[in-house]
Amino acid sequence: AALLTLTRKRGAATYAQTLQNIPETQVTTLENGLRVASEESNQPTCTVGLWIEAGSRYEDAKTNGAGFFVEHMAFKGTKKRPGSAFEKEVESLGAHLNGYTSREQTAFYIKALSKDMPKVVELLSDLVQNCALEDSQIERERGVILQELKEMDSSLADVTLDYLHATAYQGTALARTVEGTTENIKRLTRADLASYVDTHFKAPRMVLAAAGGISHRELVDAAKQHFTGMPVTSKEGSVPALTPCRFTGSEIRARDDALPLAHIALAVEGPGWADPDNVVLNVANAIIGRYDRTFGGGKNQSSRLATLAMEHNLCHSFEPFNTSYSDTGLFGFHFVSDPLSIDDMMFCAQGEWMRLCTSTTESEVTRAKNYLRNAMVAQLDGTTRVCESIGSHLLHYGRRIPLEEWDARISAVDARMVRDVCSKYIYDKCPAIAAVGPIEQLFDYNRIRSAMYWIRL
């Protein structure tokens, strides 16, 4: 027993030691503009991925959904590996291949044994430079995507947040969904997909990121071997820039009394990725907390809103969010409630926002900062999360921000700062609202707007 205790103590590390012992992120930029970044560790596995500055925000109304379609096609064979040969080769390594598309970025990544890193880099290079886009595969995948769209419509939380974007950024690229419309998916041609790849899959818009038991020098050598010939610009010679997306205080209501529960999302305009106010707003969200009926804790939860929700049966769940983009963001909350509890839950949630602006306490901020530190250190679990952090940081901030720096930013937040920053973004601002389901009891917009400030006597 004494020996086991000794072993456990030897393997433990304090929070401060963990931050200090994180390997440095090494970054090398190739001549064609491709950024190669890695974090070495003694893991037997590695995750290598490509993070690309491309997404639905770069599409127009006619091509919306092209990036999502290309993501599906990327796994369906290349010019060197037609048909299912690409997937079979990945499986022969015992590797795991995945990818995703968002409004501002696209990613493809593979988790494999560290010794297979050069092969993984070659596979990723083939994927983005030689995507086959065969007509037969396009038609087959078109049906798959249409079925996915039907399934997504059943996720009312996702539908509500898409509606929130549609009303908050109406008339702009951020208002459109990542997946595109059914009409667009039926209409997109091979030429449309090929044009999307030619325009966006270029070296200066990419980050080749890796984490695990790999050598940065070997990663750079593999990148030079397989990515050096990648063009810098598209055939047209220009790369589309982001157009400004102006936030609008407005609402979308999709009433359906046949549904059992109402989904409500409310948000104000938040800051972009690089704005330092994001750290303070994340602390504010940690103060609000999150709640689900399945949680334990009851009325003893530290979140005041969660305690109210439990004691008065206000909702089934709620969760705050801070969704950032390059130059704007959505700071808000989403909740699910019974039809007759909507107004009570909205009243309490907006009251909590006002309390953040006027009477946040130091004890709440201390608890919230500890919560954020725990979430931050959890990013170290597994090579895939570290790799994603590297790729996303280089696209969003131009560098990998060390956890020590994040910790210093969190430590600098105090109650006064939370009150000031929340007042800047929340107090007396026009919100965007999206509501789906049996929402007859939801206050009209003017009533909700009037709860965005307190009359002080």
C-alpha positions in Angstrom: 0.0 0.0 0.0 2.8 2.4 0.9 4.5 1.6 -2.5 1.3 2.3 -4.4 0.8 5.7 -2.6 4.4 6.6 -3.4 3.8 5.8 -7.1 0.7 7.9 -7.2 2.4 10.9 -5.6 5.3 10.7 -8.0 3.0 10.8 -11.0 1.0 13.7 -9.8 1.7 17.3 -10.9 0.4 20.6 -9.6 -1.6 23.0 -11.7 1.4 25.3 -11.9 3.8 22.5 -12.9 1.4 21.4 -15.6 1.4 24.8 -17.2 5.2 25.1 -17.0 5.9 21.6 -18.5 3.8 22.0 -21.6 6.1 21.6 -24.7 6.7 24.6 -26.9 4.7 24.9 -30.1 7.2 25.1 -33.0 6.0 26.9 -36.1 7.7 26.9 -39.6 6.4 28.7 -42.6 7.2 27.2 -46.0 8.1 29.3 -49.1 4.5 28.9 -50.4 3.0 30.3 -47.2 1.9 27.0 -45.6 2.4 27.1 -41.8 3.6 23.9 -40.2 3.1 23.8 -36.4 3.7 21.0 -33.9 3.9 20.2 -30.2 6.1 17.2 -29.4 5.4 14.8 -26.6 6.2 11.2 -25.6 2.9 9.9 -26.8 3.0 6.7 -28.9 0.3 8.2 -31.2 0.0 11.5 -33.0 -2.7 13.6 -34.6 -1.9 15.4 -37.8 -4.4 17.7 -39.5 -5.0 20.5 -41.9 -6.9 23.6 -40.7 -8.1 25.7 -43.7 -9.4 29.3 -43.7 -12.6 28.3 -45.6 -16.2 27.8 -44.6 -19.8 28.9 -45.3 -19.0 32.6 -44.6 -16.9 32.6 -47.8 -19.9 31.3 -49.9 -22.6 33.2 -51.6 -26.3 32.4 -51.7 -26.0 30.2 -54.8 -23.0 28.2 -53.6 -23.9 28.0 -49.9 -23.3 24.4 -48.8 -20.4 23.8 -51.3 -17.8 23.6 -48.5 -19.9 21.1 -46.6 -20.3 19.1 -49.8 -16.5 19.1 -50.5 -15.9 17.9 -46.9 -18.0 14.8 -47.7 -16.3 14.3 -51.1 -12.8 14.5 -49.6 -13.2 11.1 -48.1 -14.5 9.5 -51.3 -11.3 9.0 -53.1 -8.5 11.0 -54.9 -7.0 10.9 -58.3 -4.2 8.7 -56.9 -6.5 6.6 -54.7 -9.9 6.3 -56.5 -13.1 5.1 -54.9 -12.7 3.7 -51.5 -9.0 3.1 -51.8 -8.3 6.2 -49.7 -10.4 5.1 -46.8 -8.9 1.6 -47.0 -5.4 2.9 -46.8 -6.2 4.9 -43.7 -7.8 1.8 -42.1 -4.7 -0.3 -43.0 -2.7 2.0 -40.7 -5.2 1.5 -37.9 -5.8 5.2 -38.1 -8.9 7.4 -37.5 -9.8 10.0 -40.2 -12.3 12.8 -39.5 -13.1 16.4 -40.6 -15.6 19.2 -40.1 -16.8 22.4 -41.7 -17.8 25.5 -39.8 -18.7 29.1 -40.8 -15.0 30.2 -41.0 -12.9 27.1 -41.1 -12.6 23.6 -42.5 -10.5 20.8 -41.0 -9.3 17.3 -41.9 -7.3 15.3 -39.4 -5.9 11.8 -38.9 -4.9 10.1 -35.7 -2.4 7.3 -36.1 0.7 5.8 -34.6 3.6 8.2 -34.4 5.8 6.2 -36.7 3.2 6.6 -39.5 3.3 10.5 -39.4 5.1 10.8 -42.9 2.4 8.6 -44.5 -0.4 10.6 -42.8 1.1 13.9 -44.2 1.1 12.3 -47.6 -2.5 11.2 -47.3 -3.6 14.7 -46.2 -1.7 16.3 -49.1 -3.4 13.9 -51.5 -6.8 14.6 -50.0 -6.7 18.4 -50.5 -4.7 18.6 -53.7 -6.1 15.7 -55.7 -9.8 15.3 -54.6 -11.3 13.2 -57.4 -14.9 14.6 -57.3 -16.2 11.8 -59.4 -19.7 12.4 -60.8 -21.0 9.0 -59.6 -19.7 9.7 -56.1 -21.2 13.2 -56.1 -24.6 11.9 -56.9 -24.3 9.2 -54.2 -23.1 11.7 -51.6 -25.8 14.2 -52.6 -28.4 11.8 -51.3 -26.5 11.2 -48.1 -26.3 15.0 -47.5 -30.0 15.5 -48.1 -30.7 12.7 -45.6 -28.4 14.5 -43.1 -30.3 17.7 -43.6 -33.6 16.0 -42.7 -32.0 14.6 -39.5 -30.5 18.0 -38.6 -34.0 19.5 -38.7 -35.0 17.2 -35.9 -32.3 18.7 -33.6 -34.3 21.8 -32.4 -31.3 23.2 -30.5 -29.3 23.4 -33.7 -32.3 24.7 -35.7 -32.8 27.5 -33.1 -29.1 28.6 -33.2 -29.2 28.6 -37.0 -32.3 30.8 -36.8 -30.4 33.0 -34.3 -27.6 33.6 -36.9 -30.2 34.2 -39.6 -31.9 37.0 -37.7 -28.7 38.5 -36.1 -26.8 38.7 -39.3 -29.7 38.9 -41.8 -28.6 39.5 -45.4 -25.0 38.5 -44.8 -22.9 35.3 -45.2 -23.1 34.6 -41.4 -26.9 34.3 -41.7 -26.6 31.2 -43.8 -26.1 27.7 -42.5 -23.0 25.7 -42.8 -24.8 22.8 -44.5 -26.6 24.9 -47.1 -30.2 24.6 -48.3 -31.9 21.6 -49.8 -32.2 23.5 -53.1 -28.5 24.2 -53.2 -27.5 20.7 -52.4 -29.7 19.4 -55.2 -28.3 22.0 -57.6 -24.5 22.1 -56.9 -22.4 20.6 -59.7 -19.0 19.2 -60.0 -17.8 22.5 -61.5 -19.1 24.3 -58.4 -17.2 22.0 -56.0 -14.0 22.1 -58.1 -14.2 25.9 -58.1 -14.5 26.0 -54.3 -11.5 23.7 -53.9 -9.4 25.8 -56.4 -10.3 29.0 -54.7 -9.9 28.1 -51.0 -7.5 25.1 -50.7 -4.3 27.1 -51.0 -1.1 27.0 -49.0 -1.3 30.5 -47.3 -4.8 29.7 -46.1 -3.7 26.4 -44.4 -2.1 25.2 -41.2 -0.6 21.8 -41.0 -0.7 21.0 -37.3 0.5 18.0 -35.4 0.7 16.8 -31.8 2.1 13.7 -30.2 5.2 11.6 -30.5 6.6 13.3 -33.6 9.6 15.4 -34.5 9.0 18.9 -35.8 11.9 18.6 -38.3 10.5 15.4 -39.7 7.1 17.0 -40.0 8.5 20.0 -41.9 10.5 17.6 -44.2 7.3 15.7 -45.0 5.4 18.9 -45.6 8.1 20.2 -48.0 8.0 16.9 -49.8 4.2 16.8 -50.3 3.0 20.5 -50.2 5.8 22.5 -51.9 4.0 22.3 -55.2 0.7 23.6 -53.9 -0.4 26.8 -55.6 -0.4 30.0 -53.6 -3.5 31.5 -55.3 -6.4 30.3 -57.4 -6.5 30.4 -61.1 -8.3 33.8 -61.0 -5.3 35.0 -58.9 -7.4 36.4 -56.1 -8.8 35.0 -52.8 -12.2 36.2 -51.5 -11.9 38.3 -48.4 -14.4 38.3 -45.6 -17.2 40.8 -46.0 -18.4 42.6 -42.8 -21.4 41.1 -41.2 -23.5 43.7 -39.3 -25.4 42.5 -36.2 -29.1 43.4 -36.1 -31.3 43.3 -33.0 -34.4 41.4 -34.3 -36.2 38.1 -33.9 -37.4 34.9 -35.6 -40.3 33.0 -34.2 -41.2 29.5 -35.6 -44.3 28.6 -33.6 -45.4 25.0 -33.6 -47.8 24.0 -30.8 -47.5 20.3 -31.7 -44.0 20.2 -30.2 -43.8 19.4 -26.5 -41.0 21.9 -25.5 -40.0 25.4 -26.5 -36.4 26.2 -27.6 -35.4 29.9 -27.0 -32.1 31.6 -27.8 -31.2 35.2 -27.0 -27.9 36.9 -27.9 -26.2 40.3 -28.1 -23.3 41.1 -30.4 -20.0 39.8 -28.9 -16.4 40.4 -29.8 -14.2 38.7 -32.4 -11.7 36.0 -31.7 -8.7 38.2 -30.9 -10.5 40.7 -28.6 -9.3 40.4 -25.0 -12.9 41.0 -23.8 -13.6 37.3 -24.7 -11.8 36.1 -21.5 -14.0 38.3 -19.3 -17.1 37.2 -21.1 -16.2 33.6 -20.6 -15.8 34.2 -16.9 -19.3 35.8 -17.0 -20.7 32.7 -18.6 -19.1 30.5 -16.0 -20.8 32.6 -13.4 -24.2 32.0 -15.1 -23.3 28.3 -15.3 -25.4 25.6 -17.0 -28.2 23.4 -16.0 -30.0 20.2 -16.9 -32.7 18.3 -15.0 -30.4 15.2 -15.0 -27.7 17.1 -13.1 -27.2 16.4 -9.4 -26.8 19.1 -6.8 -30.4 20.4 -6.6 -30.7 23.7 -5.0 -27.1 23.6 -3.7 -25.6 24.4 -7.1 -23.3 27.5 -7.2 -25.1 29.0 -10.2 -28.0 31.3 -9.0 -29.9 30.7 -12.2 -29.5 26.9 -11.9 -30.9 27.1 -8.4 -33.9 29.2 -9.5 -34.5 26.8 -12.4 -34.5 23.8 -10.1 -36.6 25.3 -7.3 -39.3 26.8 -9.5 -39.2 24.2 -12.4 -38.4 27.0 -14.9 -36.8 24.9 -17.6 -35.5 21.5 -18.7 -32.0 22.9 -19.4 -30.1 26.1 -20.2 -26.6 26.9 -21.4 -24.8 30.1 -22.1 -22.6 30.5 -25.2 -19.9 32.9 -26.5 -19.6 32.1 -30.3 -16.8 34.1 -31.9 -15.9 34.9 -35.5 -13.1 37.0 -37.0 -14.8 40.3 -36.5 -17.9 39.7 -34.5 -19.6 37.2 -32.3 -22.8 36.1 -30.5 -22.9 36.2 -26.7 -26.1 34.7 -25.2 -27.9 31.8 -23.8 -30.2 29.0 -25.0 -32.9 27.3 -22.9 -35.5 24.5 -23.3 -38.7 24.9 -21.3 -42.3 23.9 -21.0 -44.8 26.2 -22.8 -46.1 27.7 -19.6 -42.6 28.5 -18.1 -41.2 30.5 -20.9 -41.8 34.0 -19.5 -40.6 33.1 -16.0 -37.4 31.6 -17.4 -36.7 34.6 -19.7 -37.3 37.0 -16.8 -34.9 35.2 -14.5 -32.2 34.8 -17.3 -32.3 38.4 -18.3 -32.3 39.4 -14.6 -29.1 37.4 -14.2 -27.6 39.3 -17.1 -28.5 42.6 -15.4 -26.9 41.3 -12.2 -23.7 40.6 -14.1 -23.6 44.2 -15.2 -24.4 45.7 -11.8 -23.6 43.5 -8.8 -21.1 40.7 -9.7 -19.2 39.6 -6.6 -15.6 38.6 -6.1 -16.5 35.2 -4.8 -18.5 34.4 -7.9 -15.6 35.5 -10.1 -13.1 33.4 -8.2 -15.3 30.3 -8.6 -15.8 31.1 -12.3 -12.0 31.5 -12.9 -11.3 28.1 -11.3 -13.9 26.6 -13.6 -12.2 28.1 -16.7 -8.8 26.9 -15.5 -10.1 23.4 -15.2 -11.7 23.5 -18.7 -8.4 25.0 -20.1 -6.2 22.2 -18.7 -8.7 19.6 -20.0 -7.6 20.6 -23.5 -4.4 18.7 -22.8 -6.3 15.4 -22.8 -5.3 13.6 -26.0 -3.3 14.5 -29.1 -6.4 15.4 -31.1 -7.6 18.2 -28.8 -4.0 19.6 -28.7 -3.7 19.4 -32.5 -7.1 21.2 -33.0 -6.0 23.9 -30.5 -2.8 24.5 -32.5 -4.5 24.6 -35.9 -7.4 26.9 -34.7 -5.1 29.2 -32.8 -2.9 29.9 -35.8 -5.9 30.6 -38.0 -7.7 32.8 -35.3 -4.7 34.6 -33.6 -1.8 34.0 -36.0 0.1 32.1 -33.2 -0.5 29.4 -30.6 -1.3 31.2 -27.3 0.4 29.3 -24.4 -1.7 28.1 -21.5 0.4 30.2 -19.1 -0.7 33.3 -21.0 -4.3 32.2 -20.9 -4.0 31.6 -17.2 -2.5 35.1 -16.7 -5.4 36.6 -18.6 -7.9 34.7 -16.4 -6.1 35.7 -13.2 -6.3 39.3 -14.2 -10.1 39.3 -14.2 -11.9 40.8 -11.2 -15.5 41.6 -10.4 -15.2 45.2 -11.5 -13.9 44.1 -14.9 -16.8 41.6 -15.3 -19.3 44.4 -14.5 -17.7 46.8 -16.9 -17.3 44.4 -19.9 -20.8 43.0 -19.4 -22.2 46.5 -19.4 -20.4 47.2 -22.6 -21.9 44.3 -24.5 -25.2 43.6 -22.7 -26.6 46.6 -20.9 -29.3 48.5 -22.9 -28.4 46.6 -26.1 -30.9 45.3 -28.7 -30.8 41.5 -28.6 -31.4 38.9 -31.4 -34.0 36.3 -30.5 -34.8 32.9 -32.0 -37.7 30.8 -30.8 -39.0 27.4 -31.9 -41.9 25.3 -30.7 -45.0 26.2 -28.5 -43.9 29.8 -27.9 -47.2 31.6 -27.5 -46.1 32.7 -24.0 -42.9 34.3 -25.2 -42.9 38.1 -24.5 -43.1 40.3 -27.5 -39.8 41.9 -28.7 -40.3 45.3 -27.0 -41.0 43.6 -23.6 -37.8 41.6 -23.9 -35.8 44.7 -25.0 -37.1 46.6 -22.0 -35.6 44.0 -19.7 -32.1 44.7 -21.1 -31.7 47.5 -18.6 -32.7 48.4 -15.0 -34.3 51.7 -14.0 -32.2 52.8 -11.1 -33.8 55.2 -8.5 
